[in-house]
Amino acid sequence: MDIAQPHDRFFKLLLSDPDRVGTLLRERLPVEIARSLAPEPPEWVAGSFVDEALRSHLTDRLFSAWTVGKRRIFLYVLIEHKSQPERRIAWQLAKYQMELLKQWEREHRDWDKLPAVVPFVFYHGATEWRIPNEFLALVDAEEAWKPYLMNFHFPLFDLGRVADHELSRQPRLHAWLLVAKYGTREFVRLQLQQRFIDALATVPEDLPVFIKYMIECYEHMDDQDLRILIRGVLPQEEHNMMSKFARDMIANPKPEWVQMVRQDGRQEGRQEGRQEGRQEGRQEGEAALLLRQLQRRFGTLPEWVAERVRAADQTLLERWGDQIFDAATLEDLFPRS
């Protein structure tokens, strides 16, 4: 599996909740912008501006928001997944902002003023970001020319430079950012186990998403680390989650965990008589999680959607879970013949 895929999926989920996005932007945008935002959460605008060739390490999300002065603005979030920062990120931002404004112009031919587009770079690579956060740093020009050349600065949120306890003042967002932060850096067991348990306990309903991301991206975690986390947050789900963990490892194995997978396989073989019921229970849990995510994304669901989700097998549920935040409508996700 391309390691960028789990990062991409996790950050799309992180940015799928309007309240979570609103909190993140208010806390991390420059204060001059953040204090101007109206209290309503920003709205996600469907689509992506990232070039196909760069999607292995860049994820973007566009949000529309209103200011207290009744101005509409766009907040463009670009997430960098590479372990080292992209040196030409300001060039990418310039192109994407222009594409957005060209698209907006096609829909508003009689415009008088263009909307403001605020770029925001979210970086969680393993090395510190040391690249200047302004466009003109990429331009070969004399210093005296700069007042006459196009330029912009972009706010930067480098997860690695923020202490764990300062990631967010909002407990639910803090949990998501803490999990994201250690997707590209070492998980030190004794220092972090209780810190993670305390954070994840604020959003126990999101634990399956966190565990899936950890399985795919946390190279310094083993099965015992995961058992401790699950016991500390949802102890009643330890067996179900660890069984699913073993199946995921068979599909995407890590050498140090092969023995654990074999042990879980032997245990499940001894418990074969009860396996069918457990499988059904896991599918019901994943269906319930997907329905909650769909309600957050699209609001009240029609009964036909709920019926299709409850009737789906695990493979289909996982596919829909990956596609949910790229779909503009329910019909895009669940085409009706």
C-alpha positions in Angstrom: 0.0 0.0 0.0 1.2 3.5 -0.8 1.9 5.1 2.6 0.4 8.3 1.4 -3.0 6.6 1.1 -3.7 6.2 4.9 -2.4 9.8 5.5 -4.7 11.1 2.8 -7.7 9.2 4.1 -7.0 10.2 7.7 -6.7 13.9 7.0 -9.8 13.9 4.9 -11.7 12.4 7.8 -10.1 15.0 10.2 -11.3 17.8 8.0 -14.7 16.3 7.4 -16.3 17.7 10.5 -17.3 21.4 10.2 -16.9 22.1 13.9 -13.4 20.5 13.9 -12.4 22.4 10.9 -13.7 25.7 12.3 -11.7 25.2 15.5 -8.5 24.3 13.7 -8.7 27.3 11.5 -9.5 29.7 14.3 -6.6 28.4 16.4 -4.0 28.3 13.6 -4.8 31.1 11.1 -3.3 34.5 11.7 -5.3 36.3 14.4 -6.2 39.1 12.0 -8.1 36.6 9.9 -9.4 34.3 12.6 -11.0 37.1 14.6 -12.9 38.2 11.5 -14.6 34.9 10.9 -18.3 34.6 11.6 -19.2 32.0 14.3 -20.8 29.6 11.8 -18.5 26.7 10.8 -16.9 26.8 7.3 -18.6 24.8 4.6 -16.6 22.2 2.5 -16.5 22.9 -1.2 -16.2 19.8 -3.3 -13.3 19.2 -5.6 -9.5 19.2 -5.6 -7.0 21.4 -7.3 -3.9 19.2 -6.7 -2.2 18.0 -9.9 -2.6 14.2 -10.4 1.2 13.7 -10.2 1.4 15.3 -6.8 -1.5 13.5 -5.1 0.9 10.9 -3.7 2.0 13.5 -1.1 -0.4 16.4 -1.2 -4.1 16.5 -0.1 -6.2 19.6 -0.3 -9.5 20.8 1.0 -11.4 24.0 0.1 -13.8 25.7 2.5 -16.2 28.6 2.1 -16.7 30.9 5.1 -18.3 34.2 6.0 -16.8 37.1 8.0 -18.5 39.1 10.7 -18.6 41.9 8.1 -20.6 39.7 5.7 -17.7 39.0 3.3 -17.4 35.6 1.7 -13.9 34.1 1.8 -12.3 30.9 0.8 -10.0 29.0 3.1 -7.7 26.7 1.1 -6.0 24.0 3.2 -3.1 22.1 1.6 -1.7 19.1 3.5 1.8 18.0 2.9 2.5 14.3 3.6 6.1 14.0 2.6 8.7 13.4 5.3 10.6 16.5 3.9 8.8 19.7 3.0 8.1 20.5 -0.7 10.4 23.3 -1.6 8.0 24.7 -4.3 4.9 24.6 -2.1 4.3 28.4 -2.7 4.3 27.8 -6.5 1.7 25.0 -6.0 -0.4 27.4 -3.8 -0.2 30.1 -6.4 -1.5 27.8 -9.2 -4.3 26.4 -7.1 -5.5 29.8 -6.0 -5.6 30.9 -9.6 -7.5 27.8 -10.6 -10.0 28.5 -7.9 -10.5 32.1 -8.9 -10.8 31.2 -12.6 -13.5 28.7 -11.6 -15.2 31.3 -9.4 -15.1 33.9 -12.3 -16.9 31.4 -14.7 -19.7 31.2 -12.2 -19.8 35.0 -11.5 -19.4 36.8 -14.8 -20.6 40.1 -13.5 -18.2 40.2 -10.5 -17.1 43.5 -9.1 -14.5 42.3 -6.6 -12.8 38.9 -6.3 -13.3 36.9 -3.1 -10.3 36.6 -0.8 -8.5 33.2 -0.8 -6.5 32.4 2.3 -4.0 29.6 1.8 -3.1 27.4 4.8 -0.4 24.7 4.8 -0.7 21.8 7.2 2.5 19.8 7.5 3.1 16.7 9.5 6.4 15.4 8.1 9.2 14.0 10.2 11.7 16.9 9.5 11.2 20.5 10.6 9.8 22.9 8.0 12.5 25.4 7.1 11.2 26.8 3.8 10.2 30.5 3.7 6.4 30.8 3.7 6.2 33.4 1.0 5.9 33.2 -2.8 8.7 35.7 -3.6 11.2 33.3 -2.0 11.0 31.3 -5.2 11.4 34.3 -7.6 14.8 35.4 -8.9 14.5 39.2 -8.5 16.3 42.2 -7.1 15.2 43.3 -3.6 14.1 46.7 -5.0 11.7 45.0 -7.4 9.7 43.2 -4.8 7.0 45.9 -4.3 6.1 45.5 -8.0 5.9 41.7 -8.1 3.2 39.3 -7.1 3.6 37.9 -3.6 1.7 36.3 -0.8 2.5 34.7 2.6 0.9 31.5 3.7 0.2 30.4 7.3 1.9 27.2 8.2 1.0 24.6 10.8 3.9 22.3 11.4 2.6 19.6 13.7 6.1 18.5 14.7 7.0 21.9 16.2 4.0 22.0 18.5 4.1 20.4 21.9 1.5 17.7 22.4 -0.4 19.6 25.1 -0.6 22.7 22.8 -2.0 21.0 19.7 -5.5 22.3 20.4 -7.5 23.7 23.3 -10.5 21.7 22.0 -10.2 18.1 23.4 -11.8 16.4 20.4 -9.6 18.2 17.9 -6.6 17.6 20.2 -7.1 13.8 19.9 -7.2 13.9 16.1 -4.0 16.1 15.9 -2.2 14.0 18.4 -2.8 10.8 16.4 -1.8 12.6 13.2 1.4 14.0 14.7 2.8 10.6 15.5 2.0 9.1 12.1 5.4 10.3 10.9 7.5 10.2 14.1 8.5 7.7 16.7 5.9 6.5 19.3 7.7 6.4 22.6 5.7 3.9 24.7 6.3 4.9 28.3 6.0 8.6 27.5 2.9 8.4 25.3 0.7 5.5 26.3 -1.2 7.4 29.0 -1.2 10.6 27.0 -2.9 8.9 24.1 -5.4 7.1 26.4 -6.4 10.4 28.0 -6.8 12.1 24.6 -8.6 9.3 22.8 -11.0 8.8 25.7 -12.6 12.2 24.7 -13.7 10.7 21.3 -14.2 6.9 21.9 -16.5 6.7 18.9 -13.6 7.6 16.6 -11.3 5.0 18.1 -11.7 2.6 15.1 -10.5 5.3 12.7 -7.5 6.0 15.0 -6.6 2.4 15.3 -6.8 1.8 11.5 -4.4 4.8 11.0 -2.0 3.6 13.6 -1.9 0.1 12.1 -1.0 1.5 8.7 1.4 4.3 9.8 2.8 3.8 13.3 6.0 1.9 12.5 7.2 1.8 16.1 4.0 0.4 17.6 3.3 -3.3 18.2 0.2 -5.3 19.1 0.8 -4.8 22.9 0.7 -1.0 22.4 -2.6 -1.2 20.6 -4.1 -3.5 23.3 -3.1 -1.1 26.0 -4.7 1.8 24.1 -7.9 -0.1 23.4 -8.2 -1.3 27.0 -7.8 2.2 28.2 -10.5 3.7 25.9 -12.9 0.9 25.0 -12.0 -2.3 26.9 -15.1 -4.1 25.8 -14.0 -3.8 22.1 -10.5 -5.2 22.6 -11.1 -8.6 21.0 -13.1 -7.3 18.1 -10.6 -4.6 17.3 -7.6 -6.8 17.6 -9.2 -9.4 15.4 -9.7 -6.8 12.7 -6.1 -5.6 13.3 -4.8 -9.1 12.6 -6.8 -9.3 9.3 -5.4 -5.9 8.3 -1.8 -7.1 9.0 -2.3 -10.1 6.8 -3.3 -7.8 4.0 -0.4 -5.3 4.8 2.1 -7.1 6.9 4.9 -5.7 9.0 7.6 -8.2 9.8 7.8 -7.6 13.5 4.0 -8.3 13.8 3.8 -11.5 11.8 4.1 -13.7 14.9 1.1 -11.8 16.5 -0.9 -12.4 13.3 -0.2 -16.1 13.4 -1.1 -16.3 17.1 -4.4 -14.5 16.5 -5.1 -16.8 13.6 -4.6 -19.9 15.7 -6.9 -18.4 18.4 -9.6 -17.6 15.9 -9.2 -21.1 14.5 -9.9 -22.6 18.0 -13.0 -20.3 18.3 -14.3 -21.0 14.8 -17.7 -21.9 16.1 -18.3 -18.4 17.3 -16.5 -16.6 14.4 -19.6 -16.0 12.3 -21.4 -14.1 15.1 -18.4 -12.0 15.7 -18.0 -11.2 12.0 -21.6 -10.1 11.9 -21.1 -7.9 15.0 -18.0 -6.3 13.5 -19.9 -5.5 10.3 -22.8 -4.0 12.3 -20.3 -1.8 14.1 -18.6 -0.6 10.9 -22.1 0.0 9.3 -23.1 2.1 12.4 -19.8 4.1 12.1 -20.3 4.7 8.4 -23.9 5.9 9.0 -22.7 8.4 11.6 -20.1 9.7 9.2 -22.7 10.0 6.4 -25.1 12.0 8.7 -22.3 14.4 9.6 -21.4 14.8 5.9 -24.9 14.9 4.4 -27.4 15.5 7.2 -30.5 13.3 7.7 -30.3 10.2 5.6 -33.1 8.7 3.5 -34.1 5.2 4.5 -32.8 3.6 1.2 -29.2 4.7 2.1 -29.5 3.2 5.6 -30.8 -0.1 4.2 -27.9 -0.3 1.7 -25.3 0.4 4.3 -26.8 -2.2 6.8 -26.9 -4.8 4.0 -23.4 -4.3 2.7 -20.4 -6.6 3.4 -17.2 -5.4 5.0 -15.4 -4.8 1.8 -18.1 -2.5 0.5 -18.3 -0.7 3.8 -14.6 0.0 3.8 -14.8 1.2 0.2 -17.6 3.6 1.0 -15.7 4.8 4.0 -12.7 5.7 1.8 -14.9 7.5 -0.7 -17.3 9.4 1.5 -15.6 12.7 1.6 -14.8 12.9 -2.1 -18.5 12.5 -3.0 -20.5 15.7 -3.5 -23.9 14.0 -3.0 -25.3 10.8 -1.7 -26.1 9.8 -5.2 -22.4 10.0 -6.1 -21.6 7.5 -3.4 -24.6 5.3 -3.9 -25.7 5.5 -7.6 -29.2 4.2 -8.1 -29.7 2.1 -11.2 
